[in-house]
């Protein structure tokens, strides 16, 4: 059965370009291209699409309001088509909170050429959305760890994710206490979105969350997010761990790459690191997590039932890279329980 796709965008040019991309893909069936929420509602009721592409900035009813209402009345996987601005990034993150599966940034200039170049990515994201899990774990729980029994710079946590990861990462680190070990994060996001995402996380968490700049000494109570289009690594500097940003080529198809981050943890932190691989499309992070485990790190993978896309964790689990497989809502406490049981061991 073909994947039924509905385009919702007030731009006639974007509707035309997306129509060309979708109709050229043999596994898709375009059921409509709506200029506003009212037209989209009518098409949804008639054709019940499998996936929507949805613009945020639309007349009459904006995309966020339409998404919020739709997710209650007729939950459907959504790929947001967003403008690459700070306002657009903030709205996109809100859309992901409301239940959108993924997003795609509109090219700022040369729209027609840009969309043609992104055609394969759009097709990939729509296919992933069609196979995604719509359920969301509750976030009303509270962590058992008001604080950890030790403080120090010996331990590190590395978290990697892709599709569905913005909400999964938030769910994990919102439950870290203020003295949690330094945490480094690689989430597949384009430039322009990571700084907004870091600020949003920082406003919600006990720990301080910031976009990595490179060269920082890793400190307890801080989380450092890889900037879009930069690889995030750690390196040793005497008794300290410090961050390094790399502008090298894509690894495992991504930049930032979770594999790059995990491999640096395996090399420089080994048994003093905890690796966490969350929801995402593809297999980035699987080999790096296996490397971490082989060097003595404790590793966690999110289970299939709570993943939006069970790609990256599955790849890692299949190769034996997971010390533990946990539902998303249990991961933060499991990490902290593990760290407390290990204690503040010295570096080797």
Secondary structure by P-SEA (a helix, b strand, c coil): ccbbbbbbcccaaaaaaaaaaaaaccccccccccccaaaaaaaaacccccccccccccccccaaaaaaaaaacbbbbbbbbccccaaaaaaaaaaaaacccccccccccaaaaaaaaaaaaaaaaaaaaaacccccccccccccccccccccccbbbbbbbccaaaaaaaaacccccccccbbbbbcccccccaaaaaaaaaacccbbbbcccccccccccbbbbbcccccccccccccbbbbbbbcccccccccccaaaaaaaaaacccccbbbbbcccccccaaaaaaaaaaabbbbbbbcccccccccaaaaaaaaccccccccccaaaaaaaaaaaaacccccc
